[in-house]
Amino acid sequence: MESIAWDDFTRVELRVGRVIDAQPFPQARKPAYILQVDFGDEIGVKKSSAQITTHYQPKDLIGRLVVAVVNFPKKQIGPIRSECLVTGFHDEDGAVVLCVPDQSVPLGSKLL
């Protein structure tokens, strides 16, 4: 495992947001949803393509808190431009499980 400096970590903007919309993304190469995530007044709403279809249905994602990287460059994924990277972990079968705070925190809070 490669070590990084503290400054490297602090440059990554891992923020808490709330999913306000989730739609199927049929044009994606791998099964995915298009998420709209609200990060509060400072950052606003950002779009993300998320390969989380195994464990989540779109209706169940609405209102959930998620942790996302908000300072990556935008990435074109098929017809959409993903503006943030919603984080998660692979389960035993390789499906993604969301990384989420275990209690409510203000939108836009930065991971420390």
MIVEXLUM-696297 format. One line per 5 residues: number of its first residue (from 1); their letters; for each residue x, y, z of N, C-alpha, C. Coordinates in steps of 0.1 Angstrom, whole numbers, plus 5000, padded with zeros to 4 digits. Layout:
<sites>
NUM	A	X:Y:Z:X:Y:Z:X:Y:Z; ...
</sites>
This chain:
<sites>
1	MESIA	5008:4988:5000:5000:5000:5000:5009:5012:5000; 5006:5022:4991:5014:5034:4990:5009:5044:5001; 5019:5050:5007:5015:5061:5017:5013:5074:5010; 5005:5082:5016:5003:5096:5011:5006:5106:5022; 5008:5118:5018:5010:5128:5028:4997:5134:5033
6	WDDFT	4997:5140:5045:4985:5146:5050:4979:5156:5040; 4987:5164:5034:4983:5174:5025:4975:5167:5013; 4979:5155:5009:4972:5148:4998:4958:5145:5002; 4956:5140:5015:4943:5137:5020:4934:5149:5021; 4940:5160:5026:4932:5172:5029:4927:5179:5016
11	RVELR	4933:5176:5004:4929:5181:4992:4917:5174:4986; 4914:5162:4991:4902:5155:4987:4890:5160:4994; 4880:5166:4987:4868:5171:4993:4857:5160:4994; 4858:5153:5005:4848:5142:5008:4837:5149:5016; 4825:5151:5010:4814:5158:5016:4801:5150:5017
16	VGRVI	4793:5153:5027:4780:5147:5029:4770:5154:5020; 4762:5146:5013:4751:5151:5006:4738:5143:5007; 4727:5148:5003:4714:5141:5004:4709:5138:4990; 4706:5125:4987:4701:5122:4974:4687:5128:4973; 4685:5136:4962:4672:5142:4960:4665:5137:4948
21	DAQPF	4672:5129:4940:4666:5122:4928:4675:5111:4924; 4668:5100:4920:4676:5088:4915:4668:5082:4904; 4674:5081:4892:4668:5075:4880:4676:5064:4874; 4670:5054:4868:4678:5044:4861:4686:5051:4850; 4697:5045:4847:4707:5050:4837:4708:5039:4826
26	PQARK	4699:5038:4817:4699:5026:4808:4711:5027:4798; 4716:5039:4795:4727:5041:4786:4741:5037:4791; 4742:5035:4804:4754:5031:4811:4759:5018:4806; 4772:5016:4805:4777:5002:4801:4775:4992:4812; 4776:4996:4825:4773:4987:4836:4761:4993:4843
31	PAYIL	4752:4985:4849:4740:4990:4855:4743:5001:4865; 4736:5012:4864:4738:5024:4872:4726:5032:4873; 4726:5041:4883:4716:5052:4884:4722:5065:4882; 4714:5075:4878:4718:5089:4878:4713:5095:4891; 4721:5100:4899:4717:5106:4912:4719:5121:4911
36	QVDFG	4710:5128:4917:4711:5142:4920:4713:5143:4935; 4725:5149:4939:4728:5149:4953:4730:5164:4958; 4723:5168:4968:4723:5181:4974:4733:5182:4985; 4743:5191:4983:4754:5192:4992:4753:5205:5000; 4741:5211:5000:4739:5224:5008:4742:5236:5000
41	DEIGV	4740:5248:5006:4741:5260:4999:4755:5263:4993; 4765:5260:5000:4779:5263:4995:4782:5256:4982; 4779:5243:4981:4782:5235:4970:4771:5233:4960; 4759:5232:4965:4747:5230:4957:4745:5216:4953; 4737:5214:4942:4733:5200:4937:4743:5196:4927
46	KKSSA	4747:5183:4928:4756:5177:4918:4751:5164:4913; 4754:5161:4901:4749:5149:4894:4760:5138:4895; 4756:5126:4896:4766:5115:4897:4760:5102:4890; 4768:5095:4884:4764:5081:4879:4770:5072:4889; 4761:5063:4895:4765:5054:4906:4761:5040:4902
51	QITTH	4770:5031:4903:4768:5017:4900:4764:5009:4913; 4752:5013:4918:4747:5008:4931:4734:5000:4929; 4732:4994:4917:4719:4989:4915:4716:4975:4922; 4726:4968:4926:4724:4955:4933:4717:4957:4946; 4721:4966:4954:4716:4968:4968:4705:4979:4970
56	YQPKD	4703:4987:4959:4694:4999:4961:4685:5000:4949; 4673:5005:4952:4663:5008:4942:4662:5024:4943; 4659:5030:4931:4659:5045:4931:4650:5051:4942; 4638:5046:4944:4629:5051:4953:4634:5051:4968; 4643:5041:4970:4648:5039:4984:4660:5048:4986
61	LIGRL	4666:5054:4976:4678:5063:4977:4674:5077:4980; 4661:5081:4976:4657:5095:4979:4657:5098:4994; 4664:5108:4998:4665:5112:5012:4677:5107:5019; 4684:5097:5013:4695:5091:5020:4707:5101:5020; 4715:5100:5031:4728:5107:5031:4738:5099:5024
66	VVAVV	4747:5105:5017:4758:5098:5011:4771:5106:5013; 4783:5100:5011:4795:5106:5011:4801:5106:4997; 4805:5118:4992:4810:5119:4978:4822:5128:4977; 4830:5125:4967:4841:5134:4964:4835:5145:4955; 4837:5157:4958:4830:5168:4951:4840:5177:4943
71	NFPKK	4853:5174:4944:4863:5182:4937:4871:5174:4926; 4866:5163:4921:4871:5157:4909:4867:5165:4897; 4874:5165:4886:4869:5171:4874:4856:5164:4869; 4848:5171:4863:4836:5164:4857:4840:5154:4847; 4832:5143:4847:4835:5132:4838:4823:5128:4829
76	QIGPI	4826:5127:4816:4815:5124:4807:4813:5109:4808; 4801:5105:4811:4797:5091:4812:4785:5089:4803; 4787:5085:4791:4776:5084:4781:4770:5098:4779; 4757:5099:4780:4751:5112:4777:4751:5122:4789; 4756:5118:4801:4757:5127:4812:4771:5131:4816
81	RSECL	4772:5142:4823:4785:5146:4829:4784:5144:4844; 4791:5135:4849:4791:5132:4863:4799:5143:4870; 4794:5149:4881:4800:5160:4888:4806:5157:4901; 4803:5145:4906:4809:5140:4919:4810:5125:4919; 4817:5120:4928:4819:5105:4929:4813:5101:4943
86	VTGFH	4802:5094:4942:4795:5088:4954:4804:5076:4958; 4807:5076:4971:4816:5065:4976:4809:5053:4981; 4816:5042:4981:4811:5029:4986:4822:5019:4987; 4817:5007:4992:4826:4996:4993:4821:4984:4986; 4829:4975:4981:4825:4963:4974:4822:4953:4985
91	DEDGA	4810:4946:4983:4807:4935:4992:4814:4922:4987; 4811:4911:4993:4818:4899:4990:4816:4895:4975; 4805:4899:4969:4803:4896:4955:4807:4907:4945; 4813:4918:4950:4817:4928:4942:4807:4939:4939; 4795:4938:4945:4785:4949:4944:4788:4960:4954
96	VVLCV	4784:4972:4950:4788:4984:4958:4777:4986:4969; 4782:4989:4981:4774:4993:4993:4779:5007:4996; 4769:5016:4998:4772:5030:5000:4780:5032:5013; 4789:5042:5012:4795:5047:5024:4787:5059:5029; 4781:5058:5041:4772:5068:5047:4775:5071:5061
101	PDQSV	4772:5083:5065:4773:5086:5080:4763:5079:5088; 4766:5075:5100:4756:5067:5108:4747:5076:5116; 4748:5089:5115:4739:5099:5121:4738:5111:5112; 4727:5119:5114:4725:5130:5106:4736:5141:5108; 4741:5147:5098:4751:5158:5098:4747:5168:5088
106	PLGSK	4751:5181:5089:4747:5191:5080:4752:5188:5066; 4743:5191:5056:4747:5189:5042:4760:5197:5039; 4769:5191:5032:4782:5197:5028:4793:5195:5038; 4790:5189:5049:4800:5186:5059:4812:5179:5053; 4824:5183:5057:4836:5176:5051:4840:5165:5060
111	LL	4844:5154:5054:4850:5143:5062:4863:5147:5067; 4865:5145:5080:4878:5149:5087:4887:5138:5089
</sites>
